[in-house]
Amino acid sequence: MRYATREIRLASALVEAADTLVEGFEATRYLQRMSDHCVELLNASAAGVMLIDGGRAVSLAASSRHEDVALELLEVQHDGGPCMDSYGSGRPVPPVSIQVAHADARWPEFTERALRHDITATYAVPLRRNEDMLGALNVFVPTLPDTTPAEVTSVAPELEVAQALADAAALGLQNRHTYSQYRTLSGQLQEALSSRVRIEQAKGMLAERWSVRADQAFMALRQYARRRRLPLDRVASAVIEGVEDGAELRRELDGSADGPA
């Protein structure tokens, strides 16, 4: 019994697409892997992903097979191509003959380059998550898919597989973005808490050393930091580590330092 069916390989690719919450994640490498799966599952010559923001390509990634060709064909789509069309409409661009598109002056620069590399046909699907458009996946194939007229005008089987991979990649990227945002926020909150703890510790040390109230010690810390344009946390750390200028700090407490507070 053969288990290496396209369905099983597709399922494996979709599982891999979900694995974005890991250390060392690299978006370009991730999208390259998705492009590799497209090549394998769709018998394509090459494939690539264009991430788009504000109508402009911001990142490109291509399959390991014929990577240079795929990247070139993505790069020339700044003036039009399957990716931009799919991104703009939010719908797939069905399989199209490069020669026919070239003869019709559709995507002139793109089709010219594709013909140089003996690309016979291409199609694209949007990279989307709900209403958020992230870019498009472009597949380059050696022959036009064997589809019925109804399939070409609706959704060919190849487009369904490509769209499934694109949707999974979009979900993976969005989850990674959300995860990174929360990690950044968590780090900022942790640093703010640690800073507050250091300030409270320094304030307590000075209050005990000078036999004054804690609020007086804090005022001295703050005045010292303001006059020297230093972060309060940095001054507090110096107090804790015993490397602060004790005499200058004490002058702030006594109110004998020159200059405005």
N, C-alpha and C positions, 0 to 999 in steps of 0.2 A: 504494500500500500504506500502510495507516495504522499508525503506530508508537505513537500516543498511546493505547494500550490500558490497561485498569486494571492488568493484570499489570506492564506497564513502569512505570507511575506508582507502583505499590506497591514495585517493586524500587528505584526512585529514593528513595522515602520511607525504606525500610529502610537504604539506604546513608547517607542523611542522619542517621538515628537513631544510627548507629555513630560519627559524627564528634563526639565529646565531648572528645577530648584536645587541645583548642586553647586558646590564650590568649583571655581575655575571655569564657569560657563562662558563660552565665547559665541556670540551671535553669528559671526561669519562662518565658523566651523559648523555650527548647528544647522544653518541654512544650506551649507554645502552638503551635509549628510542627507537633508531632505531632498535636495536636487539629485543626489546619487540614487536615492530610492525611486525617484521618478524615472530615471534612466533605466533602472533594473526592471521596474514593474510595467513600464510602458514601451519597452523596446525602443527607446529613444536614442538618438545620436548624442544628445546633450540636453541639459536643462539648467535653468538659472532662476534666481529670485532677485527681484528689484524691490527694495523698501523705498517708499515714497512718502514725502511729507510736504504739504503745501504745493502739490503738483510738481515737485522736483525730486529726482532720484537722490537719496541720501546714502544708500548702501547697496552694494551688489555682491552676490555670491553665486558660484557656479559649480556644477558637478565636476568631480575629479576627471571624468572622461571628457576630453576635448574642452578642458577648462578655459584655455585661452580663447577658443572660438566662441564659447558661450558668453564670456565676459565682454568680448568685442561686440557681439550682437546685442547685448544689454546696453552697453555704453552708447551705441549709435541711436538709441531710441529717444534721445532728448528732443528730437524733432518729430517723433511719432513712431509708434510700433505697437505690437500686440499688448505689451505690458501697460503702456499708457492708456490704450483703448479699454482694456479690462478694468484698470483702476478707475478710469473716468466714468464708466458705465456701471461698475459694480457687478458686472455679469461676465461670463466666460466669452472668450473669442474662439469660436469653433474652428476646427482644423481648416487651414486655408493653404492653397498651393502658392508657393513663393513665386513661381513664374507668372501665374495669373495675377497675383497681387502686384507684381512688378509691372506687368503690361497695363494694368489699370491705374498705374501711378499711385498705388496705395503704399505708404511708408517707403518712399523712394530710396533713401539712404540705407535703411534697414534691409530691404529686399536686395539691393545691389550687393551689400556685404554677404548676405546669406547665400546668394547665388555663387559668389566666389568660393564659398566653403562647401559647395555641393549640398546645401540644405534644401530638401525638396518641399517640406511642409512644416507648419508651426501652428501652435495654439497656445492660449494663455487663460489662466483663471485668476480671479482676484484673491488676494490675501486679506481676509476680513474677519472681524469678530463682532458679531451683532451689527451695529451701525458704524463701527470703526473700520475704516479702510487703512490697511498698513502697506499695501503694495500689490505685487502680482507675481505669479509663477509662470514662467515661459518654458515651453517644451519644444524641442527641435527634433523632427523625425525624418527618417530617410524616405518614407513613402506616406501618402495620404492614408489615414485609417480606412479600413473596409467597413463603411457604414451605409445605411440606407438613407435616402433623402430625408426621411422623417427624423432620423437620429442626428443628422447634420444640422438641421434647423432647430432641433430641441437640445438634447443633451446626449452626446455620444458616450459610450462606455469609457473611453479614454479620458474624457472630460470629468466624468464622475470620480474616477480614481484620482486624477490630478486635483480636483476640488477637495476631495477628502483629505489629501495630504496638505493642501494649502490651508484648509480650515484648522487642521491639527497644529500646523506650524504657527498660525496666527494666535491660537489659544495658548500655545506654549510660550510665545514671545510676550503676550499680554500678562500671563501669570508671572513670568520672570520680571517684567517691569514692576508689577504690583509688589512682588516679593522684595525687590531691590529698594523700592520706596519705603517699605516698612522697616527694612533693615537699617536704612539711613536714618529714619526717624528714631528708631530704637537707640541707635548709637548716639544721636544728638541728645536724647533725653537722658541717657546714661551719663554722658559727659557733663550735662547740666547738673545732674544730681551729685556727681563726684565733685564738681566745682563747689557746689553749695556746702558739701561736707567739709571740704578743705577750708573754706572761709570760716565756717563755724568752729572748726578745730583751732585755727589760728586766732580767732577772736577770743576763745576760751583761754588759750595759752597766754595771750597778752593781758587779759583781765586778771588772771591769777598772778602773773609776774609783776604787774603794776599795782595790784590791789585796788582795782577800779571796777566799775560796773561793765558788763559785757557790751552794752550799747556804746559806752565811751571808747572801749577798745575798737569796736567796729568803725566808729567815726574816724579814729586815727588811721586805721587801715585804708578807709575810703579816701580820706584827704591825701594821704601819702601817694596812693595810686593815681589820683586825679592830677596832682601837681606834676607828676613825672610821666603822665600819659601812659601808664602801665595798666594792663588788665588786673582787676582786683584779685582774680584767681592766682595770677603769677606772684603777686605780693604775698598772698596767703601761703603759697607754697614755699616762698623764701623764709617766712616766719617758721613754718613747720620744720624746714630743713636746717634752720639755725644760721642762714646766710644773709639775713636781712640787715640793713643798717639800723641797729637798735636805737642809736642816739637820734637819728632823723625821725624815726617813728615816734619816739617819746616827745619830740618837739611838737609833733602834730597833736598829741594829747594835751600838751601844756598850752597849745595855741600861740606858741612863740615863733612859728615859722613865718617868714616873709611871703608876701604874695597872696593873691586871692585864693579862696578855698575852692 
